[in-house]
Amino acid sequence: MSYPALLGLTVLTELVIAAVFAPRERRSSFLLVCVLVNAITHPLAFALHGASAVGSMAAIEVGVILLEALGYRLAAKASPARALTVATIANGVTWMLSFLI
């Protein structure tokens, strides 16, 4: 699968998860943050995963989760718990999907 297709599938999957967990009054900001943080973290994770000097995919995903949670916390004004929950579930699901593709 091409990189643009992988990125699109990731964003689409994470948008659905963000929409489910976003508070109604901030849903649009959650969805915007979802797209923006994935535009940063997905290419970074993809590049790091391809670099031989970098640690495991799990370690990279932990970094991605923390960066995305920070994005939800700061830009979407999510509580720390909600930000970490959304980022963890969204990235866990897309990480599992990566093994099926």
Secondary structure, 3 states (H helix, E strand, C coil): CCHHHHHHHHHHHHHHHHHHHCCHHHHHHHHHHHHHHHHHHHHHHHHHHHCCCCCCHHHHHHHHHHHHHHHHHHHCCCCHHHHHHHHHHHHHHHHHHHHHC
